[in-house]
Amino acid sequence: MDHIDRSLLAQLQQDATQSYASLGQAVGLSAGAAHERVRKLRERGVIRRTTAEVDPAAVGNSVLAYVMVSSDSWMGESAEDFAALPEILEAHVIAGSASVLVKVRTATTEQLQDVLRRIYAIDGVSGTQATVVLETFFERPVSPLTGQG
């Protein structure tokens, strides 16, 4: 991956709906060359998908919490159990005092409490520690411009 690929990725992260002509112009390529590079980035799995970024509060999911999940056994085989809970946006096996870290979005704290109950029902889970976010300063995507390679 060269600097042009990284620039294309940065442009797409800003606005994935722009034309290949606009993309090419921004990075110094023709529309056809920009299209071909983007196609190759998709084929190689660098671009995993194209989505719309939705404001969680606008769709009624203003409660954000990070939950540390403790267990009495290895949780590496429980990905499907966590994925089955639609309120869980991310789940990561981690090192440290907990086994799994999950990111949860709900409409209310009562719904968050229900999610915590359902997490407890997952085989091997022995405890949770939830941290509710009061305010988000910023969120940013992975920057293709800061990576090595």
Secondary structure per residue as TSV (DSSP state, phi and psi in degrees):
chain	resnum	aa	ss	phi	psi
A	1	M	-	360.0	125.5
A	2	D	-	-104.5	-176.4
A	3	H	H	-65.4	-27.5
A	4	I	H	-70.1	-44.3
A	5	D	H	-58.3	-44.1
A	6	R	H	-63.8	-39.5
A	7	S	H	-66.2	-40.5
A	8	L	H	-59.7	-44.9
A	9	L	H	-60.7	-43.4
A	10	A	H	-62.3	-42.2
A	11	Q	H	-62.1	-44.9
A	12	L	H	-64.1	-35.5
A	13	Q	H	-66.8	-30.8
A	14	Q	H	-73.5	-40.7
A	15	D	-	-159.3	99.2
A	16	A	T	-75.6	-5.5
A	17	T	T	-94.0	-3.5
A	18	Q	S	-69.3	153.7
A	19	S	-	-71.8	160.4
A	20	Y	H	-64.6	-29.5
A	21	A	H	-63.5	-45.0
A	22	S	H	-65.0	-43.8
A	23	L	H	-58.9	-48.8
A	24	G	H	-59.8	-44.3
A	25	Q	H	-60.8	-39.3
A	26	A	H	-66.7	-28.6
A	27	V	H	-114.7	5.1
A	28	G	T	83.2	32.0
A	29	L	-	-126.1	163.9
A	30	S	-	-73.6	164.8
A	31	A	H	-59.9	-42.6
A	32	G	H	-63.1	-41.8
A	33	A	H	-67.9	-38.5
A	34	A	H	-64.3	-43.7
A	35	H	H	-59.7	-45.1
A	36	E	H	-63.5	-42.2
A	37	R	H	-65.0	-41.8
A	38	V	H	-64.4	-41.8
A	39	R	H	-58.1	-43.9
A	40	K	H	-67.5	-36.7
A	41	L	H	-63.8	-36.6
A	42	R	H	-67.7	-46.7
A	43	E	H	-58.6	-38.7
A	44	R	T	-80.2	-5.0
A	45	G	T	83.0	7.4
A	46	V	S	-66.6	-45.1
A	47	I	S	-93.9	109.0
A	48	R	-	-80.2	-38.6
A	49	R	-	-166.4	166.2
A	50	T	-	-117.2	125.7
A	51	T	-	-135.2	173.3
A	52	A	-	-102.9	136.5
A	53	E	-	-87.6	117.7
A	54	V	-	-104.0	137.2
A	55	D	-	-72.7	114.1
A	56	P	G	-56.5	-40.1
A	57	A	G	-65.4	-34.1
A	58	A	G	-66.7	-23.8
A	59	V	G	-108.0	16.3
A	60	G	T	85.3	20.6
A	61	N	-	-119.9	64.1
A	62	S	-	-85.6	-12.0
A	63	V	E	-89.8	119.9
A	64	L	E	-116.7	131.1
A	65	A	E	-140.1	147.3
A	66	Y	E	-108.8	130.1
A	67	V	E	-121.4	123.1
A	68	M	E	-88.5	124.1
A	69	V	E	-108.4	120.4
A	70	S	E	-93.1	154.2
A	71	S	E	-145.0	163.8
A	72	D	S	-105.4	9.3
A	73	S	S	-154.5	172.3
A	74	W	-	-64.1	130.0
A	75	M	-	-101.5	4.2
A	76	G	T	-61.0	-18.3
A	77	E	T	-98.3	9.0
A	78	S	-	-105.0	16.5
A	79	A	H	-55.3	-44.0
A	80	E	H	-63.9	-34.6
A	81	D	H	-64.4	-42.2
A	82	F	H	-70.7	-41.1
A	83	A	H	-64.2	-23.3
A	84	A	T	-70.8	-14.5
A	85	L	S	-95.2	107.1
A	86	P	T	-64.5	-21.0
A	87	E	T	-74.0	-17.6
A	88	I	E	-83.0	116.8
A	89	L	E	-89.3	-30.8
A	90	E	E	-144.9	148.7
A	91	A	E	-143.4	131.2
A	92	H	E	-132.5	130.1
A	93	V	E	-75.0	130.7
A	94	I	-	-128.9	164.4
A	95	A	S	-99.1	148.8
A	96	G	S	127.6	-154.6
A	97	S	S	-75.1	-18.5
A	98	A	-	-113.7	168.5
A	99	S	S	-101.9	-33.7
A	100	V	E	-137.4	143.0
A	101	L	E	-117.6	126.9
A	102	V	E	-123.4	148.7
A	103	K	E	-106.8	124.8
A	104	V	E	-123.2	138.6
A	105	R	E	-126.1	130.5
A	106	T	E	-139.6	171.9
A	107	A	S	-82.2	-33.5
A	108	T	S	-138.8	164.5
A	109	T	H	-69.4	-27.2
A	110	E	H	-64.1	-40.7
A	111	Q	H	-67.6	-36.0
A	112	L	H	-61.2	-43.0
A	113	Q	H	-59.3	-40.1
A	114	D	H	-64.2	-40.2
A	115	V	H	-62.1	-42.0
A	116	L	H	-61.4	-39.1
A	117	R	H	-61.6	-42.7
A	118	R	H	-70.2	-31.5
A	119	I	H	-65.0	-42.9
A	120	Y	H	-57.8	-28.0
A	121	A	T	-76.4	-11.2
A	122	I	S	-71.6	131.7
A	123	D	T	-55.5	127.5
A	124	G	T	97.9	-17.0
A	125	V	E	-73.3	128.9
A	126	S	E	-114.6	-9.9
A	127	G	E	-178.7	163.9
A	128	T	E	-137.7	154.5
A	129	Q	E	-136.6	111.9
A	130	A	E	-98.5	139.0
A	131	T	E	-119.2	116.4
A	132	V	E	-90.5	131.8
A	133	V	-	-81.6	128.5
A	134	L	S	-89.4	-36.4
A	135	E	-	-154.3	140.9
A	136	T	-	-106.4	118.9
A	137	F	-	-68.6	-48.0
A	138	F	-	-165.9	159.3
A	139	E	-	-132.7	141.2
A	140	R	-	-137.7	149.9
A	141	P	-	-77.2	167.4
A	142	V	-	-60.0	132.0
A	143	S	-	-89.0	120.7
A	144	P	T	-71.6	-12.8
A	145	L	T	-84.9	-15.9
A	146	T	S	-101.7	-6.7
A	147	G	-	-74.5	162.9
A	148	Q	-	-94.9	159.3
A	149	G	-	123.8	360.0
